[in-house]
Amino acid sequence: MSRPAPDRASGSSPPGASPSPADAAEEALVAGRGCGPSTAAVHAGEARQKLADAVTDPIVASSTFTFRDTRAILDLLEEKTSREEYGRYGNPGERVVERKLAALDGGEMAVLFGSGMAALVGVLMAWLNAGDEVIFFDECYHRSREFCRRHLTRFGVGFREVKTGDYAALEAAIGPRTRMLVSESPTNPHLSIADCATLADIGRRRGVMTLIDATLCTPYNCRPLDAGVDFVIHSATKYLGGHNDLLAGVAVGSRERLEPVRTLRGIMGGISSPHVCYLLERGLKTLALRMERHNANGLEVARFLESHPRVERVWYPGLASHPYHALAARTMRGFGGLVTFLVKDADWQRTARVVDAARILRIGPSLGGVESLIEQPLVMSYWNYPPEERRSFGIHDNMIRLALGIEDAADLVADLGRALDAAG
């Protein structure tokens, strides 16, 4: 078979039936309606009574699902039943996580992938054809832009970049071939904030789809779909999973926009394993709690660094000094756990000594886990790029990026203070 089962919530009333008040309340909870973000993170997408009456959804470690008889196959094909048939098209645990993710972001549907990059590639490949063009803001993840520049162009898809936040330039760049506009919010590592409402308005007026990579803000801090953006993607590896123990990605939006994406995923096979789905569901249940601590730690550490004599500049949207502070304060619940700064009067070697002197913060890429991480972007991600290309990306030799976890803020501040002092 080539088509997945329809994505219906477990426990909903059969077609044509009048739901009881209890059914209606459960359906609202499954959809995440009428409840706060933490309640939705815990309960949305899940049936009240699960297999074996378990509290948590079980891991269904099966690649193949059998049918009672031929009639059962036909019922699936005729959409009279909702069930699985083959693991590449869906898994019971995956469906639960997708419903939860859709509810958290305010979307009709979510499609889970094996990584955040796979989610972006899935959306682009499903909606872009030879002769189309995609426009990116220039602070988007460099691998996302690299995929378009080096690979999509081989299939006749045009690719253009404009300066992040310049919406007049973005609209001026739209031509008859333009099919999609792409931004991140916040960007990494400069933490620029997208005006989602403006981006969505440009897309609507010009008949162009819009996509926001909202990995760094998460649905807790901002929901671009509420502003009218067509697609939201996340690297669920980061804050959504939250524990540095899984790789996953998700695309969220309307059913109409995402059905072709789900169909293509079933062909390409960029899926997540049942165990990853279980870990992601478990991580999502504490998303709101974790984000409150990430937000608090980010703001306290950013304020400390901005006042430190050995720090030249800090990028954090929660600071009044950040160029996008006013927009962030108006559109976000919190500002996240990513903080970027420059070590004053330092070359790359002295900057590396600051990184090496940290003890609580561990050296590593990625972000969004409970453990705080520290890295020097020059070394971690851009070492093999020519200096002029690094400069064009805004990557400085004396730049450090912090991905703050959920430790006590006072301990993180003390650790960074010792590291800055140790580097001289």
Residue pairs with C-beta under 8 A, 6 or more apart in sequence:
1 73
1 76
1 77
1 85
1 86
1 89
2 266
2 267
3 77
3 89
3 263
3 266
4 89
4 90
4 262
4 263
4 266
5 76
5 81
5 82
5 83
5 84
5 85
5 89
5 90
6 79
6 82
7 82
7 95
7 98
7 99
7 109
7 255
7 262
8 82
9 27
9 30
9 31
9 45
9 47
9 99
10 30
10 46
10 47
10 95
10 96
11 26
11 27
11 30
11 47
11 48
11 49
12 23
12 27
12 30
13 19
13 23
13 27
19 27
26 48
28 34
28 35
29 35
29 39
29 43
29 44
30 43
30 44
30 45
30 46
30 47
30 99
30 103
31 44
31 99
31 103
32 40
32 44
32 45
32 100
32 103
32 104
33 103
35 43
35 44
36 288
37 104
37 219
37 220
37 287
37 288
38 287
38 288
38 289
40 100
40 103
40 104
41 100
41 104
41 284
41 285
41 286
41 287
41 288
42 285
44 99
44 100
44 103
44 104
45 96
45 97
45 98
45 99
45 100
45 101
45 102
45 103
46 57
46 96
46 99
46 100
47 96
50 56
50 57
50 58
51 57
51 58
52 58
56 278
56 281
56 282
57 92
57 93
57 96
57 278
57 281
58 93
59 93
59 274
59 275
59 277
59 278
60 91
60 92
60 93
60 274
61 274
61 275
62 87
62 91
62 274
63 86
63 87
64 85
64 86
64 87
65 83
65 84
65 85
65 86
67 73
67 76
67 85
72 81
75 81
76 83
76 85
84 90
84 91
84 92
87 271
87 274
88 266
88 269
88 271
89 266
91 271
91 274
91 277
93 274
93 277
93 278
93 281
94 112
94 271
94 272
94 274
94 277
96 277
96 281
97 110
97 112
97 277
97 280
97 281
97 284
98 109
98 110
98 111
98 112
98 250
99 110
100 281
100 284
101 107
101 110
101 112
101 234
101 236
101 240
101 250
101 252
101 284
102 108
102 109
102 110
102 252
104 219
104 220
104 284
104 287
105 214
105 219
105 223
105 225
105 232
105 252
106 219
106 223
106 225
106 226
107 225
107 232
107 252
107 253
107 254
108 253
108 254
108 255
108 258
109 252
109 253
109 254
109 255
109 258
109 259
109 262
110 250
110 251
110 252
110 258
111 119
111 122
111 250
111 251
111 252
111 258
111 261
111 262
111 265
112 236
112 248
112 249
112 250
112 271
112 272
112 277
112 280
113 119
113 122
113 248
113 249
113 250
113 251
113 265
113 270
113 271
113 272
114 247
114 248
114 249
114 270
114 271
114 272
115 235
115 237
115 247
115 248
115 249
115 270
116 213
116 215
116 233
116 234
116 235
116 236
116 237
116 238
116 248
116 249
117 143
117 144
117 147
117 235
117 249
118 249
118 270
119 233
119 234
119 235
119 249
119 250
119 251
120 144
120 147
120 211
120 213
120 233
120 249
120 251
121 147
121 270
122 251
122 261
122 264
122 265
122 268
122 270
123 211
123 231
123 233
123 251
123 261
124 134
124 147
124 148
124 152
124 157
124 180
125 264
125 268
126 260
126 261
126 263
126 264
127 179
127 180
127 209
127 257
127 260
127 261
128 134
128 152
128 157
128 179
128 180
129 156
129 157
129 179
130 155
130 156
130 157
131 156
131 157
131 177
132 157
132 158
132 177
132 178
132 179
132 180
133 157
133 158
133 159
133 160
133 175
133 177
133 178
133 179
134 148
134 152
134 157
134 158
134 159
134 160
134 178
134 179
134 180
134 181
134 182
135 159
135 160
135 161
135 162
135 170
135 173
135 174
135 178
135 180
135 181
135 182
136 144
136 145
136 148
136 159
136 160
136 161
136 162
136 182
136 183
137 161
137 162
137 163
137 164
137 165
137 170
137 182
137 183
137 184
137 187
137 194
138 145
138 161
138 162
138 163
138 164
139 164
139 184
139 187
139 188
139 190
139 192
139 394
140 164
140 182
140 183
140 184
140 187
140 213
141 184
141 188
141 213
142 381
142 393
144 182
144 213
145 159
145 161
148 157
148 159
149 159
152 159
153 159
158 177
160 173
162 169
162 170
162 173
163 169
164 183
164 187
164 192
165 192
165 194
165 195
165 324
167 195
167 198
167 199
167 202
170 181
170 199
170 202
171 202
171 206
174 181
174 202
174 206
174 208
178 206
178 208
179 208
179 209
180 208
180 209
180 210
180 211
181 199
181 202
181 203
181 208
181 209
181 210
181 211
182 210
182 211
182 212
182 213
183 194
183 199
183 210
183 211
183 212
183 213
184 194
184 212
184 213
184 214
184 215
184 216
185 192
185 193
185 194
185 196
185 212
185 213
185 214
185 216
185 217
185 222
185 224
186 192
186 193
186 216
186 217
186 317
186 324
186 328
186 335
186 336
186 338
187 216
188 216
188 338
188 367
188 401
189 315
189 338
189 340
189 377
189 395
189 399
189 401
190 315
190 340
190 394
191 216
191 315
191 316
191 317
191 322
191 324
191 336
191 338
191 340
192 323
192 324
193 317
193 324
193 327
193 328
193 331
193 332
194 212
194 224
195 327
195 331
196 212
196 222
196 224
196 227
196 228
196 229
196 331
197 227
197 228
199 210
199 212
199 227
199 229
200 210
200 224
200 227
200 228
200 229
200 230
201 228
202 208
202 210
203 209
203 210
203 228
203 229
203 230
204 228
209 230
209 231
209 257
210 228
210 229
210 230
210 231
211 229
211 230
211 231
211 232
211 233
212 224
212 229
212 231
212 232
212 233
213 232
213 233
213 234
213 235
214 222
214 223
214 224
214 232
214 233
214 234
215 233
215 234
215 235
215 238
215 239
215 368
216 238
216 239
216 336
216 338
216 367
217 332
217 336
218 234
218 239
218 240
218 287
218 291
218 336
219 287
220 287
220 288
220 291
220 333
220 334
221 291
221 295
221 332
221 333
221 334
221 335
221 336
222 331
222 332
222 333
223 232
224 232
225 232
225 252
225 253
227 331
230 253
230 254
230 257
231 251
231 252
231 253
231 257
231 258
232 251
232 252
232 253
233 249
233 250
233 251
233 252
234 240
234 249
234 250
234 252
235 248
235 249
236 246
236 248
236 249
236 250
236 280
237 246
237 247
237 248
237 249
237 366
237 368
238 366
238 367
238 368
238 369
239 287
239 290
239 291
239 294
239 336
239 337
239 367
239 368
240 248
240 250
240 280
240 283
240 284
240 287
240 368
241 248
241 279
241 280
241 283
241 368
241 369
242 283
242 284
242 286
242 287
242 290
242 368
242 369
242 370
243 279
243 283
243 369
243 370
244 366
244 369
244 370
244 371
245 279
246 276
246 279
246 280
246 283
247 272
247 276
248 272
248 276
248 280
251 258
251 261
252 258
265 271
272 280
290 370
290 406
291 334
291 336
292 334
293 406
294 334
294 336
294 337
294 368
294 404
294 405
294 406
295 318
295 333
295 334
295 335
295 336
295 337
296 409
297 337
297 372
297 404
297 405
297 406
297 407
297 409
297 412
298 316
298 318
298 334
298 335
298 336
298 337
298 338
298 339
298 404
299 316
299 318
299 334
299 335
300 409
300 412
300 413
301 339
301 402
301 404
301 409
301 412
301 413
301 416
302 314
302 316
302 318
302 319
302 339
303 319
304 413
304 416
304 417
305 311
305 314
305 339
305 341
305 416
306 314
306 319
306 321
308 417
308 420
309 344
310 343
310 344
310 420
310 421
310 423
311 341
311 342
311 343
311 344
311 420
312 341
312 342
312 343
312 344
312 345
312 398
313 341
313 342
314 321
314 339
314 340
314 341
315 322
315 339
315 340
315 341
316 322
316 335
316 338
316 339
316 340
317 324
317 325
317 328
317 332
317 335
317 336
318 325
318 328
318 334
318 335
319 325
322 328
328 335
337 367
337 368
337 402
337 403
337 404
337 405
338 367
338 401
338 402
338 403
338 404
339 401
339 402
339 404
340 399
340 400
340 401
340 402
341 399
341 400
341 402
342 396
342 398
342 399
342 400
343 350
343 351
343 354
343 398
343 400
343 420
343 423
344 398
346 354
346 397
346 398
346 423
347 397
347 398
348 376
348 378
348 379
348 397
348 398
350 398
350 423
350 424
351 376
351 378
351 397
351 398
351 399
351 400
351 423
352 376
352 379
353 422
353 423
353 424
354 400
354 419
354 420
354 422
354 423
355 363
355 374
355 375
355 376
355 400
355 419
356 363
357 418
357 419
357 422
357 423
358 374
358 415
358 416
358 419
359 415
359 418
359 419
360 372
360 407
360 411
360 412
360 415
361 372
361 373
361 374
361 402
361 412
361 415
361 416
361 419
362 371
362 372
362 373
362 374
363 373
363 374
363 375
364 373
364 374
364 375
365 373
365 375
365 380
365 381
366 373
366 403
367 373
367 403
368 403
369 403
369 405
370 405
370 406
371 405
371 407
372 402
372 403
372 404
372 405
372 407
372 412
373 402
373 403
373 405
374 400
374 401
374 402
374 403
375 381
375 400
375 401
375 403
376 399
376 400
376 401
377 395
377 399
377 400
377 401
378 390
378 395
378 396
378 397
378 399
381 395
382 390
382 393
382 395
385 393
385 395
402 416
404 412
